[in-house]
Amino acid sequence: MKNAIILLTMTTAIILLVPKGVIASDFSAFAHDTIYKPGNIFIFEAKVDSVSKNTQRSCFIVMRVLDKEMYHQGVITYDYYDSFPDDLTALDSTSSVNKDGFIETTEILENSKLLWIHPPRTHGFGITQYFPFPEIQNPVKIGKRYRRSFLSFNDPLCHCTLLLRYKMHYLSFSQWKYQNRLVEVCEQTGFAKSSKGEFSVTYRYNDELGLVAAVYDFNHEVQIRLSLIDVIKPE
């Protein structure tokens, strides 16, 4: 299927529709690493609230940009931490959450027209795959609307064929607090409704920092908040 990524397991097939007009053979041709340069490290604070289970948890997610290419896209890794050393540059490749040192490896696409990030999807964050992946189209046009879809056969969330049709909207420019300063961000929202419930997402982007915040909400029962707290660049 053109313009789609198909993930298969023994009982489940998931189809994620990629940005229209972008095909794999085009990815390398527009190499553009202004924000997500190899060697850069992005640290997010993650908070997960489960209303139905009345539980809350938090951790830190470290995203590293590698000097590699996979499926004609850039390569990133996610690692999960309960806490950090005082010196953030002392982060190693073994997280405190997973004692085996498991690192999630996935892709990122950044070019002059598009930023498209595969989100963290392990260690309890698998629900993020049900939402459109963080995406920013340049030049940004506030008010622009577009659609993204998610299709899963025999989906584990409902044991049914689950189709989500998202209506995405570039909502506004606003300010967001990063460390001790305010930065300008583009805010984008999305919404989908199905027999399983409602799915809504909010993304915030900055021209220099990339994705600075993401809020995922499933049926007002589970909410995940990701907030960028630091960026480490190699000297």
C-alpha positions as CSV (number, residue, x, y, z in Angstrom):
1,M,0.0,0.0,0.0
2,K,1.5,3.3,-1.1
3,N,2.1,5.9,1.6
4,A,1.5,3.5,4.5
5,I,3.6,1.6,7.0
6,I,2.2,-1.9,7.9
7,L,3.2,-3.5,11.2
8,L,2.4,-7.2,11.5
9,T,2.2,-9.6,14.4
10,M,0.7,-13.1,14.5
11,T,-2.8,-11.8,15.2
12,T,-2.7,-8.1,14.5
13,A,-2.0,-5.9,11.5
14,I,-1.6,-2.2,12.1
15,I,-1.5,0.3,9.2
16,L,-0.2,3.8,9.9
17,L,-0.7,6.3,7.1
18,V,2.3,8.5,6.5
19,P,2.2,12.1,5.3
20,K,0.6,12.4,1.9
21,G,3.0,13.0,-0.9
22,V,6.0,11.7,1.0
23,I,7.4,8.3,-0.1
24,A,10.4,6.3,1.1
25,S,12.5,7.0,-1.9
26,D,12.2,10.7,-1.3
27,F,13.5,10.7,2.3
28,S,17.2,10.8,1.7
29,A,17.0,13.3,-1.1
30,F,15.8,16.1,1.3
31,A,18.4,15.5,4.1
32,H,18.0,18.3,6.5
33,D,19.2,18.0,10.1
34,T,18.9,21.5,11.5
35,I,17.3,20.4,14.8
36,Y,17.8,16.7,15.1
37,K,21.5,16.4,14.2
38,P,23.4,13.2,14.9
39,G,24.8,13.3,18.5
40,N,22.0,15.6,19.9
41,I,20.2,14.3,22.9
42,F,16.6,15.4,23.9
43,I,15.4,14.7,27.4
44,F,11.6,14.6,28.1
45,E,9.8,14.3,31.4
46,A,6.8,11.9,31.0
47,K,3.7,11.8,33.2
48,V,1.0,9.1,32.8
49,D,-2.4,9.3,34.5
50,S,-4.8,6.4,34.4
51,V,-8.2,7.5,35.7
52,S,-9.8,4.0,35.5
53,K,-6.9,2.5,37.6
54,N,-6.5,5.6,39.7
55,T,-2.7,5.5,39.2
56,Q,-0.1,8.1,38.3
57,R,3.5,7.5,37.3
58,S,6.4,9.5,35.8
59,C,9.7,8.9,34.3
60,F,12.3,10.5,32.0
61,I,12.7,9.6,28.3
62,V,16.0,10.2,26.6
63,M,15.9,10.5,22.8
64,R,19.3,10.2,21.0
65,V,19.9,11.0,17.4
66,L,22.3,8.5,15.8
67,D,24.5,9.0,12.7
68,K,22.7,6.2,10.8
69,E,19.9,5.7,8.3
70,M,17.2,3.1,8.3
71,Y,14.4,2.7,5.8
72,H,15.7,5.9,4.2
73,Q,15.0,7.8,7.4
74,G,17.2,9.0,10.3
75,V,17.6,6.8,13.3
76,I,16.7,7.7,16.9
77,T,16.7,5.7,20.2
78,Y,14.5,6.1,23.3
79,D,15.7,5.1,26.7
80,Y,13.7,5.3,29.9
81,Y,14.9,6.5,33.3
82,D,13.5,6.7,36.8
83,S,16.0,9.5,37.7
84,F,19.1,11.2,36.3
85,P,22.6,11.7,37.5
86,D,23.4,15.3,38.6
87,D,25.6,15.7,35.5
88,L,23.3,15.0,32.5
89,T,26.3,14.5,30.3
90,A,27.1,11.4,32.3
91,L,24.0,9.6,30.9
92,D,25.0,6.2,29.7
93,S,23.2,3.7,27.4
94,T,21.7,1.6,30.2
95,S,18.5,3.0,31.8
96,S,17.4,2.7,35.4
97,V,13.9,1.6,34.3
98,N,15.0,-1.5,32.3
99,K,17.9,-3.2,34.1
100,D,18.7,-5.2,30.9
101,G,19.6,-2.0,29.1
102,F,16.9,-2.3,26.4
103,I,16.9,0.7,24.0
104,E,14.1,1.3,21.7
105,T,15.3,2.1,18.1
106,T,13.1,3.8,15.6
107,E,13.0,6.5,12.9
108,I,12.8,10.2,12.3
109,L,12.3,12.2,9.1
110,E,13.5,15.8,9.0
111,N,13.8,17.8,5.8
112,S,13.1,21.3,4.6
113,K,9.4,20.5,4.2
114,L,8.6,18.1,6.9
115,L,9.4,16.9,10.4
116,W,8.0,13.5,11.3
117,I,8.9,11.7,14.5
118,H,8.2,8.1,15.6
119,P,7.2,8.5,19.3
120,P,8.3,6.3,22.2
121,R,6.2,3.2,22.2
122,T,7.5,0.8,24.8
123,H,7.6,0.7,28.6
124,G,3.9,1.5,28.9
125,F,3.8,4.1,26.1
126,G,2.4,1.8,23.4
127,I,-0.8,3.8,23.2
128,T,1.0,6.6,21.4
129,Q,0.9,4.5,18.2
130,Y,-2.9,5.1,18.1
131,F,-2.3,8.8,17.5
132,P,-0.8,10.6,14.4
133,F,2.9,10.7,14.9
134,P,4.3,14.2,15.7
135,E,4.5,16.0,12.4
136,I,5.1,19.6,11.3
137,Q,4.8,20.8,7.7
138,N,6.8,23.8,6.6
139,P,6.0,26.6,6.1
140,V,3.5,26.5,9.0
141,K,0.1,27.9,8.1
142,I,-2.1,28.6,11.1
143,G,-5.6,27.4,10.5
144,K,-4.6,24.7,8.1
145,R,-6.4,21.4,8.5
146,Y,-5.4,17.9,7.3
147,R,-6.3,14.3,8.1
148,R,-4.4,11.3,9.3
149,S,-5.7,7.7,9.8
150,F,-4.9,4.6,11.9
151,L,-6.2,1.2,11.0
152,S,-5.7,-2.0,13.0
153,F,-7.1,-5.5,12.4
154,N,-7.9,-7.6,15.5
155,D,-6.6,-4.7,17.5
156,P,-5.7,-5.6,21.2
157,L,-7.5,-2.4,22.5
158,C,-10.9,-3.6,21.4
159,H,-10.4,-7.1,19.7
160,C,-12.0,-5.6,16.6
161,T,-11.1,-3.8,13.4
162,L,-10.2,-0.3,14.7
163,L,-10.3,2.7,12.3
164,L,-9.4,6.1,13.6
165,R,-9.8,9.1,11.3
166,Y,-8.0,12.1,12.8
167,K,-8.9,15.7,12.0
168,M,-5.6,17.7,12.5
169,H,-5.5,21.4,13.0
170,Y,-2.7,24.0,13.1
171,L,-4.3,25.9,15.9
172,S,-2.1,28.9,16.9
173,F,1.3,30.4,17.8
174,S,1.8,30.8,21.5
175,Q,4.5,30.8,24.2
176,W,5.7,27.8,26.2
177,K,8.1,27.7,29.1
178,Y,11.3,25.9,28.4
179,Q,13.7,25.9,31.4
180,N,13.8,29.6,32.5
181,R,12.6,31.2,29.4
182,L,9.6,31.5,27.1
183,V,9.8,30.2,23.6
184,E,7.4,30.6,20.7
185,V,5.6,27.4,19.7
186,C,3.2,26.3,17.1
187,E,0.3,24.4,18.7
188,Q,-1.4,21.6,16.7
189,T,-4.4,19.5,17.8
190,G,-6.1,16.4,16.5
191,F,-9.2,14.4,17.3
192,A,-10.8,11.1,16.4
193,K,-13.8,9.2,17.5
194,S,-14.6,5.5,17.3
195,S,-16.8,2.9,18.9
196,K,-14.0,2.4,21.4
197,G,-14.0,6.0,22.5
198,E,-12.4,9.4,21.8
199,F,-8.8,10.1,21.0
200,S,-7.3,13.6,21.2
201,V,-3.7,14.9,20.9
202,T,-1.9,18.2,21.2
203,Y,1.6,18.8,19.9
204,R,3.8,21.9,20.4
205,Y,6.8,22.7,18.3
206,N,9.6,25.3,18.4
207,D,11.8,26.2,15.4
208,E,15.0,25.5,17.4
209,L,14.0,22.8,19.8
210,G,11.7,20.7,17.7
211,L,8.9,18.9,19.6
212,V,8.7,20.5,23.0
213,A,5.4,19.0,24.3
214,A,2.9,16.3,23.5
215,V,-0.4,15.5,25.3
216,Y,-2.2,12.2,24.4
217,D,-5.7,11.6,25.8
218,F,-7.6,8.3,25.3
219,N,-11.3,8.5,26.2
220,H,-10.5,10.7,29.2
221,E,-9.3,7.6,30.9
222,V,-5.5,7.6,30.1
223,Q,-3.5,10.7,29.6
224,I,0.2,10.9,28.7
225,R,2.2,14.2,28.9
226,L,5.6,14.6,27.4
227,S,7.6,17.8,28.1
228,L,11.1,18.7,26.8
229,I,13.3,19.6,29.7
230,D,16.8,19.7,28.2
231,V,18.8,19.3,25.0
232,I,22.4,18.2,25.1
233,K,24.6,18.9,22.0
234,P,28.0,17.5,21.4
235,E,30.8,20.0,21.7
